[in-house]
């Protein structure tokens, strides 16, 4: 092997190492940003719930808050803060009231799917399986739709949120 080939191999190996470092850093940044938004949505949900239950006429004030807050948020931050999304944030907080148990392995879309599952045991199963199996949102939705919990885990899944985190 001549010097040119050795240099070419070294350059290729160097390039692959640098490429790996850049890809790892980008993935870590994306994951950190995603989890920051999950926490932000949880905190928004918490504020909405606390404001709704703060001694005011809950139904009327809650409806007013949810109907009017999106107008201001959209003007300052753009789309993503519709009435529906604020209701999703409220449901997210109500479903996962302990923000310390949120996982940085799951996206906002994962949590939206999970918060629609009413039975805690079932929700915990899909949360844990999604983390352990690194499910995409599409895969999680497919597993929920195929009733994986009902067919495999129902008999042997007595976990709580504290045991997962």
Phi and psi in radians as a Rosetta constraint file:
Dihedral C 1 N 2 CA 2 C 2 CIRCULARHARMONIC -1.558 0.35
Dihedral N 2 CA 2 C 2 N 3 CIRCULARHARMONIC 3.030 0.35
Dihedral C 2 N 3 CA 3 C 3 CIRCULARHARMONIC -1.067 0.35
Dihedral N 3 CA 3 C 3 N 4 CIRCULARHARMONIC -0.606 0.35
Dihedral C 3 N 4 CA 4 C 4 CIRCULARHARMONIC -1.107 0.35
Dihedral N 4 CA 4 C 4 N 5 CIRCULARHARMONIC -0.757 0.35
Dihedral C 4 N 5 CA 5 C 5 CIRCULARHARMONIC -1.145 0.35
Dihedral N 5 CA 5 C 5 N 6 CIRCULARHARMONIC -0.728 0.35
Dihedral C 5 N 6 CA 6 C 6 CIRCULARHARMONIC -1.083 0.35
Dihedral N 6 CA 6 C 6 N 7 CIRCULARHARMONIC -0.747 0.35
Dihedral C 6 N 7 CA 7 C 7 CIRCULARHARMONIC -1.133 0.35
Dihedral N 7 CA 7 C 7 N 8 CIRCULARHARMONIC -0.707 0.35
Dihedral C 7 N 8 CA 8 C 8 CIRCULARHARMONIC -1.111 0.35
Dihedral N 8 CA 8 C 8 N 9 CIRCULARHARMONIC -0.773 0.35
Dihedral C 8 N 9 CA 9 C 9 CIRCULARHARMONIC -1.104 0.35
Dihedral N 9 CA 9 C 9 N 10 CIRCULARHARMONIC -0.737 0.35
Dihedral C 9 N 10 CA 10 C 10 CIRCULARHARMONIC -1.114 0.35
Dihedral N 10 CA 10 C 10 N 11 CIRCULARHARMONIC -0.769 0.35
Dihedral C 10 N 11 CA 11 C 11 CIRCULARHARMONIC -1.095 0.35
Dihedral N 11 CA 11 C 11 N 12 CIRCULARHARMONIC -0.709 0.35
Dihedral C 11 N 12 CA 12 C 12 CIRCULARHARMONIC -1.132 0.35
Dihedral N 12 CA 12 C 12 N 13 CIRCULARHARMONIC -0.779 0.35
Dihedral C 12 N 13 CA 13 C 13 CIRCULARHARMONIC -1.119 0.35
Dihedral N 13 CA 13 C 13 N 14 CIRCULARHARMONIC -0.741 0.35
Dihedral C 13 N 14 CA 14 C 14 CIRCULARHARMONIC -1.054 0.35
Dihedral N 14 CA 14 C 14 N 15 CIRCULARHARMONIC -0.808 0.35
Dihedral C 14 N 15 CA 15 C 15 CIRCULARHARMONIC -1.048 0.35
Dihedral N 15 CA 15 C 15 N 16 CIRCULARHARMONIC -0.799 0.35
Dihedral C 15 N 16 CA 16 C 16 CIRCULARHARMONIC -1.108 0.35
Dihedral N 16 CA 16 C 16 N 17 CIRCULARHARMONIC -0.662 0.35
Dihedral C 16 N 17 CA 17 C 17 CIRCULARHARMONIC -1.128 0.35
Dihedral N 17 CA 17 C 17 N 18 CIRCULARHARMONIC -0.785 0.35
Dihedral C 17 N 18 CA 18 C 18 CIRCULARHARMONIC -1.153 0.35
Dihedral N 18 CA 18 C 18 N 19 CIRCULARHARMONIC -0.723 0.35
Dihedral C 18 N 19 CA 19 C 19 CIRCULARHARMONIC -1.035 0.35
Dihedral N 19 CA 19 C 19 N 20 CIRCULARHARMONIC -0.745 0.35
Dihedral C 19 N 20 CA 20 C 20 CIRCULARHARMONIC -1.098 0.35
Dihedral N 20 CA 20 C 20 N 21 CIRCULARHARMONIC -0.736 0.35
Dihedral C 20 N 21 CA 21 C 21 CIRCULARHARMONIC -1.098 0.35
Dihedral N 21 CA 21 C 21 N 22 CIRCULARHARMONIC -0.784 0.35
Dihedral C 21 N 22 CA 22 C 22 CIRCULARHARMONIC -1.126 0.35
Dihedral N 22 CA 22 C 22 N 23 CIRCULARHARMONIC -0.795 0.35
Dihedral C 22 N 23 CA 23 C 23 CIRCULARHARMONIC -1.103 0.35
Dihedral N 23 CA 23 C 23 N 24 CIRCULARHARMONIC -0.718 0.35
Dihedral C 23 N 24 CA 24 C 24 CIRCULARHARMONIC -1.080 0.35
Dihedral N 24 CA 24 C 24 N 25 CIRCULARHARMONIC -0.799 0.35
Dihedral C 24 N 25 CA 25 C 25 CIRCULARHARMONIC -1.092 0.35
Dihedral N 25 CA 25 C 25 N 26 CIRCULARHARMONIC -0.756 0.35
Dihedral C 25 N 26 CA 26 C 26 CIRCULARHARMONIC -1.101 0.35
Dihedral N 26 CA 26 C 26 N 27 CIRCULARHARMONIC -0.733 0.35
Dihedral C 26 N 27 CA 27 C 27 CIRCULARHARMONIC -1.114 0.35
Dihedral N 27 CA 27 C 27 N 28 CIRCULARHARMONIC -0.701 0.35
Dihedral C 27 N 28 CA 28 C 28 CIRCULARHARMONIC -1.147 0.35
Dihedral N 28 CA 28 C 28 N 29 CIRCULARHARMONIC -0.699 0.35
Dihedral C 28 N 29 CA 29 C 29 CIRCULARHARMONIC -1.131 0.35
Dihedral N 29 CA 29 C 29 N 30 CIRCULARHARMONIC -0.806 0.35
Dihedral C 29 N 30 CA 30 C 30 CIRCULARHARMONIC -1.062 0.35
Dihedral N 30 CA 30 C 30 N 31 CIRCULARHARMONIC -0.737 0.35
Dihedral C 30 N 31 CA 31 C 31 CIRCULARHARMONIC -1.131 0.35
Dihedral N 31 CA 31 C 31 N 32 CIRCULARHARMONIC -0.728 0.35
Dihedral C 31 N 32 CA 32 C 32 CIRCULARHARMONIC -1.140 0.35
Dihedral N 32 CA 32 C 32 N 33 CIRCULARHARMONIC -0.741 0.35
Dihedral C 32 N 33 CA 33 C 33 CIRCULARHARMONIC -1.110 0.35
Dihedral N 33 CA 33 C 33 N 34 CIRCULARHARMONIC -0.805 0.35
Dihedral C 33 N 34 CA 34 C 34 CIRCULARHARMONIC -1.014 0.35
Dihedral N 34 CA 34 C 34 N 35 CIRCULARHARMONIC -0.822 0.35
Dihedral C 34 N 35 CA 35 C 35 CIRCULARHARMONIC -1.194 0.35
Dihedral N 35 CA 35 C 35 N 36 CIRCULARHARMONIC -0.572 0.35
Dihedral C 35 N 36 CA 36 C 36 CIRCULARHARMONIC -1.093 0.35
Dihedral N 36 CA 36 C 36 N 37 CIRCULARHARMONIC -0.678 0.35
Dihedral C 36 N 37 CA 37 C 37 CIRCULARHARMONIC -1.232 0.35
Dihedral N 37 CA 37 C 37 N 38 CIRCULARHARMONIC -0.666 0.35
Dihedral C 37 N 38 CA 38 C 38 CIRCULARHARMONIC -1.029 0.35
Dihedral N 38 CA 38 C 38 N 39 CIRCULARHARMONIC -0.806 0.35
Dihedral C 38 N 39 CA 39 C 39 CIRCULARHARMONIC -1.143 0.35
Dihedral N 39 CA 39 C 39 N 40 CIRCULARHARMONIC -0.657 0.35
Dihedral C 39 N 40 CA 40 C 40 CIRCULARHARMONIC -1.100 0.35
Dihedral N 40 CA 40 C 40 N 41 CIRCULARHARMONIC -0.783 0.35
Dihedral C 40 N 41 CA 41 C 41 CIRCULARHARMONIC -1.124 0.35
Dihedral N 41 CA 41 C 41 N 42 CIRCULARHARMONIC -0.651 0.35
Dihedral C 41 N 42 CA 42 C 42 CIRCULARHARMONIC -1.087 0.35
Dihedral N 42 CA 42 C 42 N 43 CIRCULARHARMONIC -0.793 0.35
Dihedral C 42 N 43 CA 43 C 43 CIRCULARHARMONIC -1.152 0.35
Dihedral N 43 CA 43 C 43 N 44 CIRCULARHARMONIC -0.654 0.35
Dihedral C 43 N 44 CA 44 C 44 CIRCULARHARMONIC -1.107 0.35
Dihedral N 44 CA 44 C 44 N 45 CIRCULARHARMONIC -0.782 0.35
Dihedral C 44 N 45 CA 45 C 45 CIRCULARHARMONIC -1.010 0.35
Dihedral N 45 CA 45 C 45 N 46 CIRCULARHARMONIC -0.720 0.35
Dihedral C 45 N 46 CA 46 C 46 CIRCULARHARMONIC -1.104 0.35
Dihedral N 46 CA 46 C 46 N 47 CIRCULARHARMONIC -0.795 0.35
Dihedral C 46 N 47 CA 47 C 47 CIRCULARHARMONIC -1.065 0.35
Dihedral N 47 CA 47 C 47 N 48 CIRCULARHARMONIC -0.772 0.35
Dihedral C 47 N 48 CA 48 C 48 CIRCULARHARMONIC -1.076 0.35
Dihedral N 48 CA 48 C 48 N 49 CIRCULARHARMONIC -0.788 0.35
Dihedral C 48 N 49 CA 49 C 49 CIRCULARHARMONIC -1.119 0.35
Dihedral N 49 CA 49 C 49 N 50 CIRCULARHARMONIC -0.795 0.35
Dihedral C 49 N 50 CA 50 C 50 CIRCULARHARMONIC -1.107 0.35
Dihedral N 50 CA 50 C 50 N 51 CIRCULARHARMONIC -0.743 0.35
Dihedral C 50 N 51 CA 51 C 51 CIRCULARHARMONIC -1.142 0.35
Dihedral N 51 CA 51 C 51 N 52 CIRCULARHARMONIC -0.667 0.35
Dihedral C 51 N 52 CA 52 C 52 CIRCULARHARMONIC -1.152 0.35
Dihedral N 52 CA 52 C 52 N 53 CIRCULARHARMONIC -0.529 0.35
Dihedral C 52 N 53 CA 53 C 53 CIRCULARHARMONIC -1.838 0.35
Dihedral N 53 CA 53 C 53 N 54 CIRCULARHARMONIC 0.329 0.35
Dihedral C 53 N 54 CA 54 C 54 CIRCULARHARMONIC -1.579 0.35
Dihedral N 54 CA 54 C 54 N 55 CIRCULARHARMONIC 0.712 0.35
Dihedral C 54 N 55 CA 55 C 55 CIRCULARHARMONIC 1.479 0.35
Dihedral N 55 CA 55 C 55 N 56 CIRCULARHARMONIC -0.111 0.35
Dihedral C 55 N 56 CA 56 C 56 CIRCULARHARMONIC -1.456 0.35
Dihedral N 56 CA 56 C 56 N 57 CIRCULARHARMONIC 2.967 0.35
Dihedral C 56 N 57 CA 57 C 57 CIRCULARHARMONIC -1.141 0.35
Dihedral N 57 CA 57 C 57 N 58 CIRCULARHARMONIC 1.699 0.35
Dihedral C 57 N 58 CA 58 C 58 CIRCULARHARMONIC -0.868 0.35
Dihedral N 58 CA 58 C 58 N 59 CIRCULARHARMONIC -0.922 0.35
Dihedral C 58 N 59 CA 59 C 59 CIRCULARHARMONIC -1.092 0.35
Dihedral N 59 CA 59 C 59 N 60 CIRCULARHARMONIC -0.876 0.35
Dihedral C 59 N 60 CA 60 C 60 CIRCULARHARMONIC -1.168 0.35
Dihedral N 60 CA 60 C 60 N 61 CIRCULARHARMONIC -0.816 0.35
Dihedral C 60 N 61 CA 61 C 61 CIRCULARHARMONIC -1.178 0.35
Dihedral N 61 CA 61 C 61 N 62 CIRCULARHARMONIC -0.718 0.35
Dihedral C 61 N 62 CA 62 C 62 CIRCULARHARMONIC -1.063 0.35
Dihedral N 62 CA 62 C 62 N 63 CIRCULARHARMONIC -0.758 0.35
Dihedral C 62 N 63 CA 63 C 63 CIRCULARHARMONIC -1.114 0.35
Dihedral N 63 CA 63 C 63 N 64 CIRCULARHARMONIC -0.732 0.35
Dihedral C 63 N 64 CA 64 C 64 CIRCULARHARMONIC -1.094 0.35
Dihedral N 64 CA 64 C 64 N 65 CIRCULARHARMONIC -0.832 0.35
Dihedral C 64 N 65 CA 65 C 65 CIRCULARHARMONIC -1.045 0.35
Dihedral N 65 CA 65 C 65 N 66 CIRCULARHARMONIC -0.904 0.35
Dihedral C 65 N 66 CA 66 C 66 CIRCULARHARMONIC -1.123 0.35
Dihedral N 66 CA 66 C 66 N 67 CIRCULARHARMONIC -0.582 0.35
Dihedral C 66 N 67 CA 67 C 67 CIRCULARHARMONIC -1.346 0.35
Dihedral N 67 CA 67 C 67 N 68 CIRCULARHARMONIC -0.580 0.35
Dihedral C 67 N 68 CA 68 C 68 CIRCULARHARMONIC -1.766 0.35
Dihedral N 68 CA 68 C 68 N 69 CIRCULARHARMONIC -0.490 0.35
Dihedral C 68 N 69 CA 69 C 69 CIRCULARHARMONIC -1.065 0.35
Dihedral N 69 CA 69 C 69 N 70 CIRCULARHARMONIC -0.719 0.35
Dihedral C 69 N 70 CA 70 C 70 CIRCULARHARMONIC -1.023 0.35
Dihedral N 70 CA 70 C 70 N 71 CIRCULARHARMONIC -0.560 0.35
Dihedral C 70 N 71 CA 71 C 71 CIRCULARHARMONIC -1.050 0.35
Dihedral N 71 CA 71 C 71 N 72 CIRCULARHARMONIC -0.816 0.35
Dihedral C 71 N 72 CA 72 C 72 CIRCULARHARMONIC -1.234 0.35
Dihedral N 72 CA 72 C 72 N 73 CIRCULARHARMONIC -0.743 0.35
Dihedral C 72 N 73 CA 73 C 73 CIRCULARHARMONIC -1.107 0.35
Dihedral N 73 CA 73 C 73 N 74 CIRCULARHARMONIC -0.729 0.35
Dihedral C 73 N 74 CA 74 C 74 CIRCULARHARMONIC -1.103 0.35
Dihedral N 74 CA 74 C 74 N 75 CIRCULARHARMONIC -0.679 0.35
Dihedral C 74 N 75 CA 75 C 75 CIRCULARHARMONIC -1.191 0.35
Dihedral N 75 CA 75 C 75 N 76 CIRCULARHARMONIC -0.545 0.35
Dihedral C 75 N 76 CA 76 C 76 CIRCULARHARMONIC -1.565 0.35
Dihedral N 76 CA 76 C 76 N 77 CIRCULARHARMONIC -0.579 0.35
Dihedral C 76 N 77 CA 77 C 77 CIRCULARHARMONIC -2.166 0.35
Dihedral N 77 CA 77 C 77 N 78 CIRCULARHARMONIC -0.032 0.35
Dihedral C 77 N 78 CA 78 C 78 CIRCULARHARMONIC 1.447 0.35
Dihedral N 78 CA 78 C 78 N 79 CIRCULARHARMONIC -2.875 0.35
Dihedral C 78 N 79 CA 79 C 79 CIRCULARHARMONIC -1.133 0.35
Dihedral N 79 CA 79 C 79 N 80 CIRCULARHARMONIC 2.919 0.35
Dihedral C 79 N 80 CA 80 C 80 CIRCULARHARMONIC 1.860 0.35
Dihedral N 80 CA 80 C 80 N 81 CIRCULARHARMONIC -0.098 0.35
Dihedral C 80 N 81 CA 81 C 81 CIRCULARHARMONIC -2.185 0.35
Dihedral N 81 CA 81 C 81 N 82 CIRCULARHARMONIC 0.838 0.35
Dihedral C 81 N 82 CA 82 C 82 CIRCULARHARMONIC -1.358 0.35
Dihedral N 82 CA 82 C 82 N 83 CIRCULARHARMONIC 2.990 0.35
Dihedral C 82 N 83 CA 83 C 83 CIRCULARHARMONIC -0.983 0.35
Dihedral N 83 CA 83 C 83 N 84 CIRCULARHARMONIC -0.791 0.35
Dihedral C 83 N 84 CA 84 C 84 CIRCULARHARMONIC -1.048 0.35
Dihedral N 84 CA 84 C 84 N 85 CIRCULARHARMONIC -0.783 0.35
Dihedral C 84 N 85 CA 85 C 85 CIRCULARHARMONIC -1.164 0.35
Dihedral N 85 CA 85 C 85 N 86 CIRCULARHARMONIC -0.650 0.35
Dihedral C 85 N 86 CA 86 C 86 CIRCULARHARMONIC -1.138 0.35
Dihedral N 86 CA 86 C 86 N 87 CIRCULARHARMONIC -0.666 0.35
Dihedral C 86 N 87 CA 87 C 87 CIRCULARHARMONIC -1.127 0.35
Dihedral N 87 CA 87 C 87 N 88 CIRCULARHARMONIC -0.673 0.35
Dihedral C 87 N 88 CA 88 C 88 CIRCULARHARMONIC -1.087 0.35
Dihedral N 88 CA 88 C 88 N 89 CIRCULARHARMONIC -0.719 0.35
Dihedral C 88 N 89 CA 89 C 89 CIRCULARHARMONIC -1.132 0.35
Dihedral N 89 CA 89 C 89 N 90 CIRCULARHARMONIC -0.701 0.35
Dihedral C 89 N 90 CA 90 C 90 CIRCULARHARMONIC -1.114 0.35
Dihedral N 90 CA 90 C 90 N 91 CIRCULARHARMONIC -0.801 0.35
Dihedral C 90 N 91 CA 91 C 91 CIRCULARHARMONIC -1.109 0.35
Dihedral N 91 CA 91 C 91 N 92 CIRCULARHARMONIC -0.674 0.35
Dihedral C 91 N 92 CA 92 C 92 CIRCULARHARMONIC -1.031 0.35
Dihedral N 92 CA 92 C 92 N 93 CIRCULARHARMONIC -0.849 0.35
Dihedral C 92 N 93 CA 93 C 93 CIRCULARHARMONIC -1.093 0.35
Dihedral N 93 CA 93 C 93 N 94 CIRCULARHARMONIC -0.770 0.35
Dihedral C 93 N 94 CA 94 C 94 CIRCULARHARMONIC -1.130 0.35
Dihedral N 94 CA 94 C 94 N 95 CIRCULARHARMONIC -0.577 0.35
Dihedral C 94 N 95 CA 95 C 95 CIRCULARHARMONIC -1.346 0.35
Dihedral N 95 CA 95 C 95 N 96 CIRCULARHARMONIC -0.639 0.35
Dihedral C 95 N 96 CA 96 C 96 CIRCULARHARMONIC -2.152 0.35
Dihedral N 96 CA 96 C 96 N 97 CIRCULARHARMONIC 1.215 0.35
Dihedral C 96 N 97 CA 97 C 97 CIRCULARHARMONIC -1.174 0.35
Dihedral N 97 CA 97 C 97 N 98 CIRCULARHARMONIC -0.330 0.35
Dihedral C 97 N 98 CA 98 C 98 CIRCULARHARMONIC -1.720 0.35
Dihedral N 98 CA 98 C 98 N 99 CIRCULARHARMONIC 1.717 0.35
Dihedral C 98 N 99 CA 99 C 99 CIRCULARHARMONIC -1.069 0.35
Dihedral N 99 CA 99 C 99 N 100 CIRCULARHARMONIC -0.359 0.35
Dihedral C 99 N 100 CA 100 C 100 CIRCULARHARMONIC -1.200 0.35
Dihedral N 100 CA 100 C 100 N 101 CIRCULARHARMONIC -0.333 0.35
Dihedral C 100 N 101 CA 101 C 101 CIRCULARHARMONIC -1.587 0.35
Dihedral N 101 CA 101 C 101 N 102 CIRCULARHARMONIC -0.007 0.35
Dihedral C 101 N 102 CA 102 C 102 CIRCULARHARMONIC -1.186 0.35
Dihedral N 102 CA 102 C 102 N 103 CIRCULARHARMONIC 2.469 0.35
Dihedral C 102 N 103 CA 103 C 103 CIRCULARHARMONIC -1.827 0.35
Dihedral N 103 CA 103 C 103 N 104 CIRCULARHARMONIC 2.361 0.35
Dihedral C 103 N 104 CA 104 C 104 CIRCULARHARMONIC -1.344 0.35
Dihedral N 104 CA 104 C 104 N 105 CIRCULARHARMONIC 0.022 0.35
Dihedral C 104 N 105 CA 105 C 105 CIRCULARHARMONIC -1.467 0.35
Dihedral N 105 CA 105 C 105 N 106 CIRCULARHARMONIC -0.218 0.35
Dihedral C 105 N 106 CA 106 C 106 CIRCULARHARMONIC -1.988 0.35
Dihedral N 106 CA 106 C 106 N 107 CIRCULARHARMONIC 2.553 0.35
Dihedral C 106 N 107 CA 107 C 107 CIRCULARHARMONIC -1.601 0.35
Dihedral N 107 CA 107 C 107 N 108 CIRCULARHARMONIC 3.013 0.35
Dihedral C 107 N 108 CA 108 C 108 CIRCULARHARMONIC -1.004 0.35
Dihedral N 108 CA 108 C 108 N 109 CIRCULARHARMONIC -0.707 0.35
Dihedral C 108 N 109 CA 109 C 109 CIRCULARHARMONIC -1.129 0.35
Dihedral N 109 CA 109 C 109 N 110 CIRCULARHARMONIC -0.636 0.35
Dihedral C 109 N 110 CA 110 C 110 CIRCULARHARMONIC -1.061 0.35
Dihedral N 110 CA 110 C 110 N 111 CIRCULARHARMONIC -0.831 0.35
Dihedral C 110 N 111 CA 111 C 111 CIRCULARHARMONIC -1.142 0.35
Dihedral N 111 CA 111 C 111 N 112 CIRCULARHARMONIC -0.582 0.35
Dihedral C 111 N 112 CA 112 C 112 CIRCULARHARMONIC -1.079 0.35
Dihedral N 112 CA 112 C 112 N 113 CIRCULARHARMONIC -0.772 0.35
Dihedral C 112 N 113 CA 113 C 113 CIRCULARHARMONIC -1.089 0.35
Dihedral N 113 CA 113 C 113 N 114 CIRCULARHARMONIC -0.817 0.35
Dihedral C 113 N 114 CA 114 C 114 CIRCULARHARMONIC -1.096 0.35
Dihedral N 114 CA 114 C 114 N 115 CIRCULARHARMONIC -0.663 0.35
Dihedral C 114 N 115 CA 115 C 115 CIRCULARHARMONIC -1.245 0.35
Dihedral N 115 CA 115 C 115 N 116 CIRCULARHARMONIC -0.207 0.35
Dihedral C 115 N 116 CA 116 C 116 CIRCULARHARMONIC -1.477 0.35
Dihedral N 116 CA 116 C 116 N 117 CIRCULARHARMONIC -0.192 0.35
Dihedral C 116 N 117 CA 117 C 117 CIRCULARHARMONIC -1.527 0.35
Dihedral N 117 CA 117 C 117 N 118 CIRCULARHARMONIC 2.029 0.35
Dihedral C 117 N 118 CA 118 C 118 CIRCULARHARMONIC -1.300 0.35
Dihedral N 118 CA 118 C 118 N 119 CIRCULARHARMONIC -0.658 0.35
Dihedral C 118 N 119 CA 119 C 119 CIRCULARHARMONIC -1.378 0.35
Dihedral N 119 CA 119 C 119 N 120 CIRCULARHARMONIC 2.098 0.35
Dihedral C 119 N 120 CA 120 C 120 CIRCULARHARMONIC -1.028 0.35
Dihedral N 120 CA 120 C 120 N 121 CIRCULARHARMONIC -0.758 0.35
Dihedral C 120 N 121 CA 121 C 121 CIRCULARHARMONIC -1.053 0.35
Dihedral N 121 CA 121 C 121 N 122 CIRCULARHARMONIC -0.751 0.35
Dihedral C 121 N 122 CA 122 C 122 CIRCULARHARMONIC -1.158 0.35
Dihedral N 122 CA 122 C 122 N 123 CIRCULARHARMONIC -0.774 0.35
Dihedral C 122 N 123 CA 123 C 123 CIRCULARHARMONIC -1.056 0.35
Dihedral N 123 CA 123 C 123 N 124 CIRCULARHARMONIC -0.772 0.35
Dihedral C 123 N 124 CA 124 C 124 CIRCULARHARMONIC -1.105 0.35
Dihedral N 124 CA 124 C 124 N 125 CIRCULARHARMONIC -0.668 0.35
Dihedral C 124 N 125 CA 125 C 125 CIRCULARHARMONIC -1.041 0.35
Dihedral N 125 CA 125 C 125 N 126 CIRCULARHARMONIC -0.893 0.35
Dihedral C 125 N 126 CA 126 C 126 CIRCULARHARMONIC -1.169 0.35
Dihedral N 126 CA 126 C 126 N 127 CIRCULARHARMONIC -0.613 0.35
Dihedral C 126 N 127 CA 127 C 127 CIRCULARHARMONIC -1.065 0.35
Dihedral N 127 CA 127 C 127 N 128 CIRCULARHARMONIC -0.905 0.35
Dihedral C 127 N 128 CA 128 C 128 CIRCULARHARMONIC -1.112 0.35
Dihedral N 128 CA 128 C 128 N 129 CIRCULARHARMONIC -0.800 0.35
Dihedral C 128 N 129 CA 129 C 129 CIRCULARHARMONIC -1.098 0.35
Dihedral N 129 CA 129 C 129 N 130 CIRCULARHARMONIC -0.670 0.35
Dihedral C 129 N 130 CA 130 C 130 CIRCULARHARMONIC -1.115 0.35
Dihedral N 130 CA 130 C 130 N 131 CIRCULARHARMONIC -0.737 0.35
Dihedral C 130 N 131 CA 131 C 131 CIRCULARHARMONIC -1.175 0.35
Dihedral N 131 CA 131 C 131 N 132 CIRCULARHARMONIC -0.873 0.35
Dihedral C 131 N 132 CA 132 C 132 CIRCULARHARMONIC -1.147 0.35
Dihedral N 132 CA 132 C 132 N 133 CIRCULARHARMONIC -0.639 0.35
Dihedral C 132 N 133 CA 133 C 133 CIRCULARHARMONIC -1.712 0.35
Dihedral N 133 CA 133 C 133 N 134 CIRCULARHARMONIC -0.002 0.35
Dihedral C 133 N 134 CA 134 C 134 CIRCULARHARMONIC 0.947 0.35
Dihedral N 134 CA 134 C 134 N 135 CIRCULARHARMONIC 0.855 0.35
Dihedral C 134 N 135 CA 135 C 135 CIRCULARHARMONIC -1.217 0.35
Dihedral N 135 CA 135 C 135 N 136 CIRCULARHARMONIC 2.441 0.35
Dihedral C 135 N 136 CA 136 C 136 CIRCULARHARMONIC -1.279 0.35
Dihedral N 136 CA 136 C 136 N 137 CIRCULARHARMONIC 2.966 0.35
Dihedral C 136 N 137 CA 137 C 137 CIRCULARHARMONIC -1.079 0.35
Dihedral N 137 CA 137 C 137 N 138 CIRCULARHARMONIC -0.746 0.35
Dihedral C 137 N 138 CA 138 C 138 CIRCULARHARMONIC -1.066 0.35
Dihedral N 138 CA 138 C 138 N 139 CIRCULARHARMONIC -0.728 0.35
Dihedral C 138 N 139 CA 139 C 139 CIRCULARHARMONIC -1.192 0.35
Dihedral N 139 CA 139 C 139 N 140 CIRCULARHARMONIC -0.693 0.35
Dihedral C 139 N 140 CA 140 C 140 CIRCULARHARMONIC -1.069 0.35
Dihedral N 140 CA 140 C 140 N 141 CIRCULARHARMONIC -0.800 0.35
Dihedral C 140 N 141 CA 141 C 141 CIRCULARHARMONIC -1.061 0.35
Dihedral N 141 CA 141 C 141 N 142 CIRCULARHARMONIC -0.721 0.35
Dihedral C 141 N 142 CA 142 C 142 CIRCULARHARMONIC -1.094 0.35
Dihedral N 142 CA 142 C 142 N 143 CIRCULARHARMONIC -0.750 0.35
Dihedral C 142 N 143 CA 143 C 143 CIRCULARHARMONIC -1.163 0.35
Dihedral N 143 CA 143 C 143 N 144 CIRCULARHARMONIC -0.690 0.35
Dihedral C 143 N 144 CA 144 C 144 CIRCULARHARMONIC -1.134 0.35
Dihedral N 144 CA 144 C 144 N 145 CIRCULARHARMONIC -0.793 0.35
Dihedral C 144 N 145 CA 145 C 145 CIRCULARHARMONIC -1.117 0.35
Dihedral N 145 CA 145 C 145 N 146 CIRCULARHARMONIC -0.550 0.35
Dihedral C 145 N 146 CA 146 C 146 CIRCULARHARMONIC -1.466 0.35
Dihedral N 146 CA 146 C 146 N 147 CIRCULARHARMONIC 0.033 0.35
Dihedral C 146 N 147 CA 147 C 147 CIRCULARHARMONIC 1.045 0.35
Dihedral N 147 CA 147 C 147 N 148 CIRCULARHARMONIC 0.729 0.35
Dihedral C 147 N 148 CA 148 C 148 CIRCULARHARMONIC -0.944 0.35
Dihedral N 148 CA 148 C 148 N 149 CIRCULARHARMONIC -0.771 0.35
Dihedral C 148 N 149 CA 149 C 149 CIRCULARHARMONIC -1.020 0.35
Dihedral N 149 CA 149 C 149 N 150 CIRCULARHARMONIC -0.832 0.35
Dihedral C 149 N 150 CA 150 C 150 CIRCULARHARMONIC -1.111 0.35
Dihedral N 150 CA 150 C 150 N 151 CIRCULARHARMONIC -0.559 0.35
Dihedral C 150 N 151 CA 151 C 151 CIRCULARHARMONIC -1.599 0.35
Dihedral N 151 CA 151 C 151 N 152 CIRCULARHARMONIC -0.367 0.35
Dihedral C 151 N 152 CA 152 C 152 CIRCULARHARMONIC -2.179 0.35
Dihedral N 152 CA 152 C 152 N 153 CIRCULARHARMONIC -0.713 0.35
Dihedral C 152 N 153 CA 153 C 153 CIRCULARHARMONIC -1.861 0.35
Dihedral N 153 CA 153 C 153 N 154 CIRCULARHARMONIC -0.225 0.35
Dihedral C 153 N 154 CA 154 C 154 CIRCULARHARMONIC -0.930 0.35
Dihedral N 154 CA 154 C 154 N 155 CIRCULARHARMONIC -0.665 0.35
Dihedral C 154 N 155 CA 155 C 155 CIRCULARHARMONIC -1.295 0.35
Dihedral N 155 CA 155 C 155 N 156 CIRCULARHARMONIC -0.419 0.35
Dihedral C 155 N 156 CA 156 C 156 CIRCULARHARMONIC -2.321 0.35
Dihedral N 156 CA 156 C 156 N 157 CIRCULARHARMONIC 0.718 0.35
Dihedral C 156 N 157 CA 157 C 157 CIRCULARHARMONIC -2.317 0.35
Dihedral N 157 CA 157 C 157 N 158 CIRCULARHARMONIC 1.286 0.35
Dihedral C 157 N 158 CA 158 C 158 CIRCULARHARMONIC -1.690 0.35
Dihedral N 158 CA 158 C 158 N 159 CIRCULARHARMONIC 0.714 0.35
Dihedral C 158 N 159 CA 159 C 159 CIRCULARHARMONIC -1.496 0.35
Dihedral N 159 CA 159 C 159 N 160 CIRCULARHARMONIC 2.820 0.35
Dihedral C 159 N 160 CA 160 C 160 CIRCULARHARMONIC -2.123 0.35
Dihedral N 160 CA 160 C 160 N 161 CIRCULARHARMONIC 2.969 0.35
Dihedral C 160 N 161 CA 161 C 161 CIRCULARHARMONIC -1.011 0.35
Dihedral N 161 CA 161 C 161 N 162 CIRCULARHARMONIC -0.641 0.35
Dihedral C 161 N 162 CA 162 C 162 CIRCULARHARMONIC -1.158 0.35
Dihedral N 162 CA 162 C 162 N 163 CIRCULARHARMONIC -0.514 0.35
Dihedral C 162 N 163 CA 163 C 163 CIRCULARHARMONIC -1.345 0.35
Dihedral N 163 CA 163 C 163 N 164 CIRCULARHARMONIC -0.404 0.35
Dihedral C 163 N 164 CA 164 C 164 CIRCULARHARMONIC -1.449 0.35
Dihedral N 164 CA 164 C 164 N 165 CIRCULARHARMONIC -0.737 0.35
